[in-house]
Every structure is written in structure tokens, then in C-alpha cells.
Amino acid sequence: MVKPNESSGRPIQASGGIVVHPTPEGPQVLLAHCPRYDDWTFPKGKNESGEDPTDAALREVKEETGQYPRLVSRLNDTAYPVNGTSKRVRWYGMRVNQPRPFTPNHEVDEIRWMEPEAAGGLLSYDDDRRLLESVDIDALLATGTLFLVRHGAAGDRNAWSGDDRLRPISTKGERQAGGLVKSLADRQIEAILTSPFLRCIQTVEALAAATGLDIVEHPALAEGEGGRATRELVRELGGTNAVLCSHDDEIPSLLDWMVRKGAHLKSEFESRKGSIWAIEVEGGEFGKARYIPPIEE
């Protein structure tokens, strides 16, 4: 696919993303219309000097479409001549949970979220259609990392005379909550869910502020509420980078279930207050589970 008005010279290195979004009706794929060429394609662009291709791909998607996706996997490259110069595009599979509003710009004047089959009909180039056909979209949507967080230190239960659901975190717990930001703020978190108990909510407040995400209170994460509802919640979140803050009875139970379903622990089991278990999920299957000790700022 040759595009006009591109300058020739040394090989052109570019990066881009196949961005997908899950909906109740099925997955949708992001397409962008470039007025310069009057074509429909996937967001992409030239790498800046010394720029990592993954950074370039995410930057181009953001600049062209206003979306902030999570990079999930490496896809096939495409290559084609541009006025006698070779142009190679390194593609990545990406996911967004909630699409953002789009503002037209000088590179892209329209975007569309479309079902994959309909997207293939709108794409302007055969290379893009073949690329889309090669992507396992279901597996892409079912790949992410779950972060099981035990709430921060909350003092002595026996010394608290009020409703235990309202027992707050201590000064040490506040430090652990700050350490949670250090551990997870750059992990492309897409959702933060927590037990409705105050000590859990307070543990993730700093992380929510750092990521701009809302805190979702979920009864299945409450102390003593584990079982089928909690496992169903984990299944629903299996393709998301999600934080789930809970208690010392729920986290071991969940990890035991995950191990029976294929997860394998990379270390001996621990679950200190303020700690994290990061469980990889690939194509809907549990993989490596890594323990991250609490950080106290």
C-alpha cells in the first residue's frame, strides 16, 4: 500500500496499535480517518529518535485518537514501500475499558469503534485487513493482571469498641497506602475495587487519586463474604488490570482457588497487611502469581 507525499530516504520506523474495547454486544476495534490521505486505518506514526517502539505506539494512539489504552501484546509487523523507501510498522494489541471523547486534530478528523467484521470492510488497505484477521481479539481482551491487596494496618481489633466495618487504618497503614502508589501507579491500572470496610477503602484512596480512577465498593470482597460471588467477580475482571482490596481471609482463599485453576506462585505464600499478590491472566488462564511486600513510606 503506497501512500503519496511521503518523503523518501532511509527506512522509516513506525509503531501503532490495534485498540479493542469490550462491550456487552461484543468487542469493538478502533479505526481512525486521516484527512491527509482520506483513508481509514489503525492509529500509528513514526518513532521519534531513540524512542522505544512501545512508547511510540502508545503516544501515537493518544495523540491521534485521544484514547489512553493499556498495551497488552506484540502483534505482527507490516512493511510497505513509500516513494521507494521501506516503511515498517511495529504493531501492538491494546485495550481500553472506557473510551474517551475524541477531539478532531490535524492528523485524524474522525474515529469509529466498530465490530471487527465491519471494521475490515471499512479499512482502506489490504495489509490492515490481514493484520486485523491475524489478531486473536478474544485472547487480547482476556489478558491482564489482577492485583490482590490486603488492607493496610488498622490497629488492634480488640481495642476497637465501635463497628468493626468502620475501623480505620493506622498511621502505619497510611504509610502502606502510600507505598501502594509506588508499587502500582505505573501498572496501567484500569479498575479499583474494594471491600466496603473502611480500612480497605482508605488503603486504596491514595492509589485512586494517583490514577484518577473511581473506587468501587463490592460486597464480595468484604470480610467473611468469600466464595462463589468472589470467584465470579475475579472471572469478570480476568482481562483487566484491576486492583482488588480485601482481607486476610479472602486473599488466601482466592489464591488457593487460582492455584487449583492453573496459577503458580513464584514464592512462598505470604499476605502481610499492605502487601500485593500480582496474578497474570493470559487468554483467560491464570499464570504466574508474584508476591509484592508492603512498602512503608
Phi, psi and omega in degrees: 000111184259128178253141180283166170064021171266141180284146178270171181148211181291162183308140182264127177254127181223165180218151181202179184225140165266104188260126181241156182220124179281138174226163178300334180272353181129171183290151175236151182244143182269125174242150181234140177256123180259113182294335181299321181251355185052050180231158174252124182209190175265149180298133180196171176183172182292143173288140172284161183304123178076005183281137175294137182302325179294319177295320180296318181297313180295321179297314182296319178298316180296312184294320186277326189239350181077008181267153179239077185279166171261128178285128185250313188205160175276137178247185178293150172276157168235153180216143180200158180278143175231104182050045177085358179250139179283135175238123180244130180248125175266121186255149178227143171279133183226160181221142169234138176281318183227108179300148179261159176299150181250137174243120179305146180221183186289342180265322183227127181254353179201143171234157176220137170262121188225153170297145186307318181295317178292324178298320178300327179286334181271332182304143185274342189233141179298323179302319180292321178296317178295322178299314180299319179296334182278349185273128173275090186294322179299317179293322179298318181287343182255026181236127181184196179225130175261135181244105178272116185248128170273136183304157180289170181305137184227027177075188184276121179302319183291338180272354181266124185264347183271192176298124184298336178294340182257008179290122185274166174287156181271182175301320176297319178297324177296320177295320179294324176296321175294323178294331177299324177297315178301322184283327193237348187300331182258018183263020178053050179293136182249341181206144176234115179241148184212155167302147178289355179293140186303319183296330176285315179302314181295329181295327184256003182297316181295321178295319178299318179295321182289328183262348182075016182264151174281151174269127179253117177277129183230124184297335181293345180262000182289158179298132178079006184250014182292176181123213187300318182298320179293318179295322178295321177299316179297319178299318180297327184266007190301337178255013186247148167277092188237144174261131176235111182261125185213207192239174186287350173269329184282318186295313177299322180296316179295316180296321177300316178296318180296320178298319178293339178262009173121347178292148177229124183288135179270001179203172176296151182291131170218159176203063179288156178299134182084003182271172184225140164249120179260115184248118178283139175234120182234119181060030180087359182251136176291139179236232184292141176236119186242136180270134178240109182297158178293146174249131178247110181289000000 
